[in-house]
């Protein structure tokens, strides 16, 4: 299992559950697949616009 942070439904960023901790199974990689460990992330400008659209609705 691996712990990830993500969303399953678009909510305003100020909403308590807009991002959630999710447990996922680690898949078996094969062939030309690549498994990476992420140490940092950023927010896509389109993502901020989606959140603003949800807040305005």
Biopython code that builds the backbone (N, CA, C, O; Angstrom):
import numpy as np
from Bio.PDB.StructureBuilder import StructureBuilder

atoms = [
    (1, "UNK", "N", (0.847, -1.181, 0.000)),
    (1, "UNK", "CA", (0.000, 0.000, 0.000)),
    (1, "UNK", "C", (0.888, 1.238, 0.000)),
    (1, "UNK", "O", (1.976, 1.248, 0.576)),
    (2, "UNK", "N", (0.401, 2.261, -0.650)),
    (2, "UNK", "CA", (1.084, 3.544, -0.592)),
    (2, "UNK", "C", (0.064, 4.618, -0.246)),
    (2, "UNK", "O", (-1.095, 4.545, -0.654)),
    (3, "UNK", "N", (0.504, 5.599, 0.499)),
    (3, "UNK", "CA", (-0.350, 6.708, 0.905)),
    (3, "UNK", "C", (-0.167, 7.852, -0.077)),
    (3, "UNK", "O", (0.962, 8.254, -0.361)),
    (4, "UNK", "N", (-1.258, 8.375, -0.594)),
    (4, "UNK", "CA", (-1.216, 9.488, -1.540)),
    (4, "UNK", "C", (-2.189, 10.565, -1.084)),
    (4, "UNK", "O", (-3.069, 10.312, -0.261)),
    (5, "UNK", "N", (-2.026, 11.745, -1.615)),
    (5, "UNK", "CA", (-2.963, 12.840, -1.380)),
    (5, "UNK", "C", (-3.590, 13.182, -2.713)),
    (5, "UNK", "O", (-2.882, 13.383, -3.700)),
    (6, "UNK", "N", (-4.906, 13.249, -2.753)),
    (6, "UNK", "CA", (-5.587, 13.529, -3.999)),
    (6, "UNK", "C", (-7.020, 13.953, -3.755)),
    (6, "UNK", "O", (-7.418, 14.237, -2.625)),
    (7, "UNK", "N", (-7.780, 13.992, -4.822)),
    (7, "UNK", "CA", (-9.193, 14.331, -4.702)),
    (7, "UNK", "C", (-9.994, 13.407, -5.588)),
    (7, "UNK", "O", (-9.516, 12.929, -6.617)),
    (8, "UNK", "N", (-11.219, 13.167, -5.171)),
    (8, "UNK", "CA", (-12.114, 12.332, -5.953)),
    (8, "UNK", "C", (-13.292, 13.136, -6.473)),
    (8, "UNK", "O", (-14.038, 12.669, -7.334)),
    (9, "UNK", "N", (-13.461, 14.351, -5.949)),
    (9, "UNK", "CA", (-14.506, 15.257, -6.394)),
    (9, "UNK", "C", (-13.977, 16.674, -6.215)),
    (9, "UNK", "O", (-13.267, 16.948, -5.248)),
    (10, "UNK", "N", (-14.308, 17.569, -7.125)),
    (10, "UNK", "CA", (-13.801, 18.937, -7.077)),
    (10, "UNK", "C", (-14.596, 19.769, -6.075)),
    (10, "UNK", "O", (-15.808, 19.937, -6.213)),
    (11, "UNK", "N", (-13.894, 20.290, -5.058)),
    (11, "UNK", "CA", (-14.475, 21.159, -4.045)),
    (11, "UNK", "C", (-13.657, 22.444, -3.987)),
    (11, "UNK", "O", (-12.527, 22.466, -4.475)),
    (12, "UNK", "N", (-14.195, 23.515, -3.404)),
    (12, "UNK", "CA", (-13.395, 24.712, -3.175)),
    (12, "UNK", "C", (-12.183, 24.347, -2.306)),
    (12, "UNK", "O", (-12.295, 23.514, -1.408)),
    (13, "UNK", "N", (-11.042, 24.959, -2.568)),
    (13, "UNK", "CA", (-9.825, 24.620, -1.848)),
    (13, "UNK", "C", (-9.960, 24.892, -0.353)),
    (13, "UNK", "O", (-9.257, 24.280, 0.450)),
    (14, "UNK", "N", (-10.857, 25.804, 0.031)),
    (14, "UNK", "CA", (-11.060, 26.101, 1.449)),
    (14, "UNK", "C", (-11.872, 25.011, 2.154)),
    (14, "UNK", "O", (-11.913, 24.979, 3.383)),
    (15, "UNK", "N", (-12.511, 24.128, 1.407)),
    (15, "UNK", "CA", (-13.308, 23.047, 1.981)),
    (15, "UNK", "C", (-12.396, 22.046, 2.677)),
    (15, "UNK", "O", (-11.344, 21.684, 2.150)),
    (16, "UNK", "N", (-12.795, 21.610, 3.841)),
    (16, "UNK", "CA", (-11.957, 20.739, 4.671)),
    (16, "UNK", "C", (-11.507, 19.469, 3.945)),
    (16, "UNK", "O", (-10.386, 19.005, 4.152)),
    (17, "UNK", "N", (-12.363, 18.909, 3.106)),
    (17, "UNK", "CA", (-12.049, 17.641, 2.455)),
    (17, "UNK", "C", (-11.717, 17.800, 0.969)),
    (17, "UNK", "O", (-11.888, 16.857, 0.197)),
    (18, "UNK", "N", (-11.243, 18.986, 0.558)),
    (18, "UNK", "CA", (-10.929, 19.171, -0.859)),
    (18, "UNK", "C", (-9.773, 18.267, -1.289)),
    (18, "UNK", "O", (-9.765, 17.773, -2.417)),
    (19, "UNK", "N", (-8.806, 18.048, -0.411)),
    (19, "UNK", "CA", (-7.740, 17.073, -0.652)),
    (19, "UNK", "C", (-7.813, 16.045, 0.463)),
    (19, "UNK", "O", (-8.037, 16.389, 1.624)),
    (20, "UNK", "N", (-7.624, 14.780, 0.105)),
    (20, "UNK", "CA", (-7.773, 13.697, 1.072)),
    (20, "UNK", "C", (-6.580, 12.761, 0.996)),
    (20, "UNK", "O", (-5.954, 12.616, -0.054)),
    (21, "UNK", "N", (-6.273, 12.132, 2.113)),
    (21, "UNK", "CA", (-5.300, 11.049, 2.113)),
    (21, "UNK", "C", (-5.987, 9.786, 1.618)),
    (21, "UNK", "O", (-7.069, 9.439, 2.091)),
    (22, "UNK", "N", (-5.364, 9.099, 0.671)),
    (22, "UNK", "CA", (-5.957, 7.914, 0.061)),
    (22, "UNK", "C", (-4.913, 6.797, 0.078)),
    (22, "UNK", "O", (-3.749, 7.040, -0.239)),
    (23, "UNK", "N", (-5.307, 5.595, 0.438)),
    (23, "UNK", "CA", (-4.422, 4.429, 0.377)),
    (23, "UNK", "C", (-4.662, 3.700, -0.937)),
    (23, "UNK", "O", (-5.798, 3.368, -1.275)),
    (24, "UNK", "N", (-3.588, 3.453, -1.674)),
    (24, "UNK", "CA", (-3.686, 2.744, -2.949)),
    (24, "UNK", "C", (-2.747, 1.546, -2.943)),
    (24, "UNK", "O", (-1.701, 1.566, -2.295)),
    (25, "UNK", "N", (-3.126, 0.520, -3.660)),
    (25, "UNK", "CA", (-2.237, -0.620, -3.833)),
    (25, "UNK", "C", (-1.085, -0.225, -4.743)),
    (25, "UNK", "O", (-1.283, 0.494, -5.723)),
    (26, "UNK", "N", (0.102, -0.685, -4.430)),
    (26, "UNK", "CA", (1.248, -0.457, -5.316)),
    (26, "UNK", "C", (1.137, -1.475, -6.442)),
    (26, "UNK", "O", (1.098, -2.682, -6.202)),
    (27, "UNK", "N", (1.089, -0.985, -7.646)),
    (27, "UNK", "CA", (0.932, -1.883, -8.792)),
    (27, "UNK", "C", (2.280, -2.500, -9.156)),
    (27, "UNK", "O", (3.334, -1.942, -8.851)),
    (28, "UNK", "N", (2.232, -3.631, -9.796)),
    (28, "UNK", "CA", (3.440, -4.269, -10.292)),
    (28, "UNK", "C", (3.842, -3.607, -11.592)),
    (28, "UNK", "O", (3.043, -3.517, -12.524)),
    (29, "UNK", "N", (5.060, -3.150, -11.654)),
    (29, "UNK", "CA", (5.522, -2.534, -12.900)),
    (29, "UNK", "C", (6.160, -3.601, -13.769)),
    (29, "UNK", "O", (6.709, -4.582, -13.267)),
    (30, "UNK", "N", (6.084, -3.403, -15.067)),
    (30, "UNK", "CA", (6.683, -4.356, -15.998)),
    (30, "UNK", "C", (6.981, -3.648, -17.308)),
    (30, "UNK", "O", (6.511, -2.537, -17.551)),
    (31, "UNK", "N", (7.751, -4.292, -18.130)),
    (31, "UNK", "CA", (8.051, -3.748, -19.455)),
    (31, "UNK", "C", (8.720, -2.398, -19.381)),
    (31, "UNK", "O", (9.810, -2.264, -18.825)),
    (32, "UNK", "N", (8.070, -1.401, -19.940)),
    (32, "UNK", "CA", (8.628, -0.054, -19.996)),
    (32, "UNK", "C", (8.024, 0.874, -18.944)),
    (32, "UNK", "O", (8.199, 2.090, -19.020)),
    (33, "UNK", "N", (7.308, 0.307, -17.957)),
    (33, "UNK", "CA", (6.729, 1.103, -16.875)),
    (33, "UNK", "C", (7.835, 1.678, -16.003)),
    (33, "UNK", "O", (8.953, 1.164, -15.973)),
    (34, "UNK", "N", (7.506, 2.746, -15.297)),
    (34, "UNK", "CA", (8.456, 3.411, -14.428)),
    (34, "UNK", "C", (7.748, 3.793, -13.140)),
    (34, "UNK", "O", (6.672, 4.390, -13.190)),
    (35, "UNK", "N", (8.318, 3.469, -11.994)),
    (35, "UNK", "CA", (7.771, 3.834, -10.695)),
    (35, "UNK", "C", (8.702, 4.883, -10.098)),
    (35, "UNK", "O", (9.903, 4.647, -9.971)),
    (36, "UNK", "N", (8.152, 6.042, -9.730)),
    (36, "UNK", "CA", (8.964, 7.136, -9.201)),
    (36, "UNK", "C", (8.468, 7.529, -7.818)),
    (36, "UNK", "O", (7.301, 7.315, -7.488)),
    (37, "UNK", "N", (9.342, 8.097, -7.018)),
    (37, "UNK", "CA", (8.981, 8.628, -5.711)),
    (37, "UNK", "C", (8.990, 10.145, -5.821)),
    (37, "UNK", "O", (9.988, 10.739, -6.227)),
    (38, "UNK", "N", (7.877, 10.766, -5.460)),
    (38, "UNK", "CA", (7.727, 12.213, -5.597)),
    (38, "UNK", "C", (8.089, 12.889, -4.280)),
    (38, "UNK", "O", (7.632, 12.471, -3.217)),
    (39, "UNK", "N", (8.911, 13.932, -4.352)),
    (39, "UNK", "CA", (9.321, 14.670, -3.162)),
    (39, "UNK", "C", (8.717, 16.065, -3.101)),
    (39, "UNK", "O", (8.767, 16.707, -2.052)),
    (40, "UNK", "N", (8.154, 16.544, -4.189)),
    (40, "UNK", "CA", (7.556, 17.877, -4.212)),
    (40, "UNK", "C", (6.503, 17.933, -5.318)),
    (40, "UNK", "O", (6.570, 17.185, -6.294)),
    (41, "UNK", "N", (5.545, 18.817, -5.154)),
    (41, "UNK", "CA", (4.500, 19.014, -6.159)),
    (41, "UNK", "C", (4.221, 20.502, -6.295)),
    (41, "UNK", "O", (4.660, 21.307, -5.473)),
    (42, "UNK", "N", (3.501, 20.849, -7.320)),
    (42, "UNK", "CA", (3.038, 22.222, -7.485)),
    (42, "UNK", "C", (1.592, 22.189, -7.945)),
    (42, "UNK", "O", (1.067, 21.136, -8.307)),
    (43, "UNK", "N", (0.957, 23.345, -7.929)),
    (43, "UNK", "CA", (-0.441, 23.435, -8.339)),
    (43, "UNK", "C", (-0.502, 23.988, -9.751)),
    (43, "UNK", "O", (0.091, 25.024, -10.051)),
    (44, "UNK", "N", (-1.217, 23.294, -10.605)),
    (44, "UNK", "CA", (-1.413, 23.731, -11.982)),
    (44, "UNK", "C", (-2.367, 24.934, -11.988)),
    (44, "UNK", "O", (-3.395, 24.891, -11.312)),
    (45, "UNK", "N", (-2.057, 26.002, -12.731)),
    (45, "UNK", "CA", (-2.963, 27.149, -12.787)),
    (45, "UNK", "C", (-4.394, 26.779, -13.184)),
    (45, "UNK", "O", (-5.346, 27.405, -12.717)),
    (46, "UNK", "N", (-4.551, 25.779, -14.033)),
    (46, "UNK", "CA", (-5.893, 25.336, -14.409)),
    (46, "UNK", "C", (-6.611, 24.775, -13.179)),
    (46, "UNK", "O", (-7.817, 24.971, -13.033)),
    (47, "UNK", "N", (-5.893, 24.086, -12.300)),
    (47, "UNK", "CA", (-6.482, 23.554, -11.085)),
    (47, "UNK", "C", (-7.038, 24.647, -10.191)),
    (47, "UNK", "O", (-8.094, 24.475, -9.582)),
    (48, "UNK", "N", (-6.334, 25.776, -10.105)),
    (48, "UNK", "CA", (-6.837, 26.883, -9.282)),
    (48, "UNK", "C", (-8.102, 27.476, -9.896)),
    (48, "UNK", "O", (-9.006, 27.889, -9.170)),
    (49, "UNK", "N", (-8.173, 27.521, -11.212)),
    (49, "UNK", "CA", (-9.374, 28.040, -11.872)),
    (49, "UNK", "C", (-10.561, 27.115, -11.657)),
    (49, "UNK", "O", (-11.688, 27.585, -11.497)),
    (50, "UNK", "N", (-10.327, 25.805, -11.652)),
    (50, "UNK", "CA", (-11.404, 24.849, -11.395)),
    (50, "UNK", "C", (-11.931, 25.055, -9.984)),
    (50, "UNK", "O", (-13.143, 25.057, -9.770)),
    (51, "UNK", "N", (-11.027, 25.230, -9.011)),
    (51, "UNK", "CA", (-11.468, 25.469, -7.621)),
    (51, "UNK", "C", (-12.257, 26.752, -7.506)),
    (51, "UNK", "O", (-13.261, 26.793, -6.795)),
    (52, "UNK", "N", (-11.828, 27.807, -8.189)),
    (52, "UNK", "CA", (-12.545, 29.076, -8.138)),
    (52, "UNK", "C", (-13.924, 28.936, -8.758)),
    (52, "UNK", "O", (-14.886, 29.528, -8.268)),
    (53, "UNK", "N", (-14.034, 28.162, -9.827)),
    (53, "UNK", "CA", (-15.336, 27.952, -10.476)),
    (53, "UNK", "C", (-16.285, 27.250, -9.515)),
    (53, "UNK", "O", (-17.467, 27.591, -9.453)),
    (54, "UNK", "N", (-15.780, 26.271, -8.763)),
    (54, "UNK", "CA", (-16.610, 25.544, -7.815)),
    (54, "UNK", "C", (-17.041, 26.464, -6.680)),
    (54, "UNK", "O", (-18.186, 26.389, -6.234)),
    (55, "UNK", "N", (-16.133, 27.345, -6.196)),
    (55, "UNK", "CA", (-16.482, 28.281, -5.132)),
    (55, "UNK", "C", (-17.578, 29.236, -5.579)),
    (55, "UNK", "O", (-18.445, 29.596, -4.784)),
    (56, "UNK", "N", (-17.551, 29.655, -6.856)),
    (56, "UNK", "CA", (-18.529, 30.634, -7.354)),
    (56, "UNK", "C", (-19.909, 30.002, -7.557)),
    (56, "UNK", "O", (-20.922, 30.702, -7.534)),
    (57, "UNK", "N", (-19.947, 28.692, -7.753)),
    (57, "UNK", "CA", (-21.220, 28.007, -8.019)),
    (57, "UNK", "C", (-22.111, 27.924, -6.819)),
    (57, "UNK", "O", (-23.210, 27.375, -6.903)),
]
sb = StructureBuilder()
sb.init_structure("model")
sb.init_model(0)
sb.init_chain("A")
sb.init_seg("    ")
for serial, (resi, resn, name, xyz) in enumerate(atoms, 1):
    if name == "N":
        sb.init_residue(resn, " ", resi, " ")
    sb.init_atom(name, np.array(xyz, "f"), 0.0, 1.0, " ", f" {name:<3s}", serial, name[0])
structure = sb.get_structure()
